[in-house]
Amino acid sequence: MTLSTNAFAAPNPASDFEWSVENDAVTIDKFLPENATFAVVPAEIDGRPVAKIGVRAFKNRATLTQVAVPEGVKSLGDSAFSGCAALTQVVLPQGLEQIGNRAFAGCSALTEIVLPEGVREIGEGAFAGCSSLSQIVLPSSLAIIAEAAFSRCVSLSQLILPERVESVGETAFFECKTLTAICVASENPFLQDFDGVLLSKDGKTLLRCPEGKKGEFVVPESVKTIAFEAFARCSLSEVVLSQGLERLDDGAFFKCVFLSQITLPAKLKTLGESAFERCSSLTQVDVNSKLKAIPERAFYGCSSLTRIELPASVGKIGKFAFGCCSALTQVELPSNVKTLGERAFSSCVSLSQIKLPVKLEKIASQTFANCSSLTEVVFSTNVKEIQESAFVRCRSLTRLEFPPALKKIGWGAFERCDALAQVVFPESLEEIGERAFSSCSALKEVALPEALQKLGRYPFADATVCRASASVAEKFAAAQKCREQNYAK
């Protein structure tokens, strides 16, 4: 992969560049010819050595196919060659030390490149979007591969990390869909690989599984932690977790669309946010551990998940934890659950019934919103508050009997529950929020308790008749008259 000797013999004249001087050395600030097909940077300009290719110096030169950078250049600036979509050949000098952020980003015709000895760091997004890049030779001097360095390099199938690499960005290989193996030189004191998967040297942390890896993978028994997005977007159909696993970090299996089942081991202590988000083929989750919480978005969008059993140790279910699990038909909430986060089960359109745990005192905003198949809700005796839109558009609910401790029903809590025909309010109820039962067209009559102090505007459908004491009935009539015609239908 070399340019012709003639190209090296005739570097571009100084007039082809904008340049500046710092510390008696030249920085190339801009390559001027707009339709050039090759560029050979001179080693000297005006008697001074060229030491740096500056920020955006060759950016978006659409016709440029070949570039040669001379000996003496130590640094390629940020976006130096980004957007050079026709660039196929690059010659870089020995002694080059730094490749800046997005230096070659979007060089979609570049198929291979050799990074010379001396390069210690590859900057953020340096080769992002180099969609034809299938081979890259990394120097033994390399220590740092920054975030997104090779993101969207969709032709890259294998990479060998040399012996001095100590840090690899979490998103370094984001959407490298054909990358099947990340190998590490055996002399590397910081990292190792196991079956093409990147681990810490001590084997306790699994850092990254390449997205193109398919089939089954058995996590080594030494692994205690699976790092942030370690398996994200990978093509594996089965992963066997190590029995000693203690921690799954955020997004560990995010969008693993081929993964069909997973068993969480007994020693697992921490499950990260979005750990299995959008695992659309996941049908079964076996939780053998004593987890205390199911965090935010942990199983969001697992559209094939039909049933899940949670351990008795779980006391909290976070926001969106099971949101959009459209096939989920049954959930048994442990008695220790004290907190259900906002939208925890929103848009679980196949969920037909739910029994709320005894320790739960508040149903958060939109917890069961759009659960259109929900026919039965068994409230725990300790529920004191149902927040705004908690059950909005639960169109299959026909009857509700609220618990004796209930004090407040929030704004739009049961709005558009079209089939709801009977509601039993407790004597303790003090507040019904605005539009709480609006558009519940089957609800023809309600009996309101004497303790009711506050009714928001238009709390019930047009046809609803109130049975209550004179003072409460007066409040009801006033609230119904407050309907604003410009409310959304």
HELIX and SHEET records of a PDB file:
HELIX    1   1 THR A    5  ALA A    9  1                                   5    
HELIX    2   2 ALA A   14  ASP A   16  5                                   3    
HELIX    3   3 ALA A  470  LYS A  481  1                                  12    
SHEET    1   A 4 PHE A  17  GLU A  22  0                                        
SHEET    2   A 4 ALA A  25  PHE A  31 -1                                        
SHEET    3   A 4 ARG A  48  ILE A  53  1                                        
SHEET    4   A 4 GLU A  44  ILE A  45 -1                                        
SHEET    1   B 8 PHE A  17  GLU A  22  0                                        
SHEET    2   B 8 ALA A  25  PHE A  31 -1                                        
SHEET    3   B 8 ARG A  48  ILE A  53  1                                        
SHEET    4   B 8 SER A  75  LEU A  76  1                                        
SHEET    5   B 8 GLN A  98  ILE A  99  1                                        
SHEET    6   B 8 GLU A 121  ILE A 122  1                                        
SHEET    7   B 8 ILE A 144  ILE A 145  1                                        
SHEET    8   B 8 SER A 167  VAL A 168  1                                        
SHEET    1   C 3 PHE A  38  VAL A  40  0                                        
SHEET    2   C 3 GLN A  66  ALA A  68  1                                        
SHEET    3   C 3 GLN A  89  VAL A  91  1                                        
SHEET    1   D 2 GLU A 112  VAL A 114  0                                        
SHEET    2   D 2 GLN A 135  VAL A 137  1                                        
SHEET    1   E 2 GLN A 158  LEU A 161  0                                        
SHEET    2   E 2 ALA A 181  VAL A 184  1                                        
SHEET    1   F 6 LEU A 191  PHE A 194  0                                        
SHEET    2   F 6 VAL A 197  SER A 200 -1                                        
SHEET    3   F 6 THR A 205  ARG A 208 -1                                        
SHEET    4   F 6 THR A 225  ILE A 226  1                                        
SHEET    5   F 6 ARG A 247  LEU A 248  1                                        
SHEET    6   F 6 THR A 270  LEU A 271  1                                        
SHEET    1   G 2 LYS A 214  VAL A 218  0                                        
SHEET    2   G 2 SER A 235  VAL A 240  1                                        
SHEET    1   H 2 GLN A 261  LEU A 264  0                                        
SHEET    2   H 2 GLN A 284  VAL A 287  1                                        
SHEET    1   I 3 ALA A 293  ILE A 294  0                                        
SHEET    2   I 3 LYS A 316  ILE A 317  1                                        
SHEET    3   I 3 THR A 339  LEU A 340  1                                        
SHEET    1   J 2 ARG A 307  GLU A 309  0                                        
SHEET    2   J 2 GLN A 330  GLU A 332  1                                        
SHEET    1   K 2 GLN A 353  LYS A 355  0                                        
SHEET    2   K 2 GLU A 376  VAL A 378  1                                        
SHEET    1   L 5 LYS A 362  ILE A 363  0                                        
SHEET    2   L 5 GLU A 385  ILE A 386  1                                        
SHEET    3   L 5 LYS A 408  ILE A 409  1                                        
SHEET    4   L 5 GLU A 431  ILE A 432  1                                        
SHEET    5   L 5 LYS A 454  LEU A 455  1                                        
SHEET    1   M 2 ARG A 399  GLU A 401  0                                        
SHEET    2   M 2 GLN A 422  VAL A 424  1                                        
SHEET    1   N 2 GLU A 445  ALA A 447  0                                        
SHEET    2   N 2 VAL A 465  ARG A 467  1                                        
END                                                                             
